[in-house]
Amino acid sequence: MIGFSLTDEQRALQELARDFAQNEIAPMAPELDRTGQYPYALLKQAHSLGLLNVTIEEEYGGGGLGWIESSLVGEELAAACAGVTTAANANELALTPLHLAASEEQKRKFISPIAKEGGFAAFCVTEPGAGSDVVSMRTRATKKGSEYILNGTKHFITNGDVAHLLTVFAVTDPEKKHRGLSLFAVPADLPGITRHHMGEKMGHRASDTAEIVFEDVHVPAENLLGQEGDGFRVAMETFDRTRIGIGAAGVGIARAALEASIKFAKERQQFGQPIASFEGVQFMLADMAVKIDTARLAVWFAAWQVDEKLPYAYASAIAKAYGSDVAMQVATDAVQIHGGYGYMADYKVEKYMRDAKLLQIYEGTNQIQRLIVAKALLKEK
């Protein structure tokens, strides 16, 4: 049976997230955007409310919920501030590979301190010369006795400068190309690790973005997650799940932009009447609503696919690409409806437009998502 009604528990979680987002995050968003200050206090509050690590198993300190629930939370947080949402989502991105590949002992050792105590984790894949092309990764992990020696540089790492745990992907066998990629849980305080804040960004300024350099870092062999060569598979399975959260964030940004546009259109007077009375503006608002509601359904469907343990890569690629494209389109239209005011920092829509852009880029550009969709379409049955 197909249904679109949320359960009482899901509605309660949605309302909790909305109250927190609007009452705690939204008032802080302009200042966080202006200063780039990391939202430690807000994330601690979110953790205490159960709004972080939503899909991580309950026995390790997570919420033990599904991706539908994670999408509900993500939309609400992003409607208040995408930067805070990115900082919050970074934990789920970093811990999902452990959920997929770690042993029971490793999960208790590495996930529990983060999820239970409100710590931070970072997912370390991207490099100066390897973004969407993960196979071009140059970071190396060389086995020596009971250790791996880690050398390389990671770029654009969300939470990289504040994380207690780093989920690091590195090449253990260059001859095997993508099959030579492995995955390690690396405590961020190991000798040989240096971290640098990467500077001011267009949007998502409340999130931390760092460069991490590994110089002869000695990582115990027991920190290898899964087997050597599992890294590429785990990275792709992780992205196929967490990309749904990018789509949800896109819906949140777009929804906030529409709400701001409706309010402005009712208040702004031109030619003796509110601009909301003009068909041209009405058509824009209607198109914005159509895109938002369609994107939300795409996100929920992809999340449902994961929760039902059905194939989900195709659906998650659509959710990410469409959700983030809608965010950019709706935010741009919101600026247009606001006219000159929309270009000013005093109005929220210019921030929505800046924040929306990143959603089309990280965790696989939307061009990569379209390749995933196309390959699925062209694959022989």
Secondary structure, DSSP 8 states (H G I E B T S, - for coil): -------HHHHHHHHHHHHHIIIIIHHHHHHHHHH----HHHHHHHHHTT-SSTTS-GGGTS----HHHHHHHHHHHHHH-HHHHHHHHHHHHHHHHHHHH--HHHIIIIIHHHHHHT--EEEE--BTTBSS-GGG---EEEEETTEEEEEEEEEEEETTTT-SEEEEEEES-GGGGGGGEEEEEEETTSTTEEEEE----SS-TTS-EEEEEEEEEEEEGGGB-SSTT-HHHHHHHHHHHHHHHHHHHHHHHHHHHHHHHHHHHHH-EETTEEGGGSHHHHHHHHHHHHHHHHHHHHHHHHHHHHHTT---HHHHHHHHHHHHHHHHHHHHHHHHHHGGGGGSTTSTHHHHHHHHHHHTTSSS-HHHHHHHHHHHHHS--
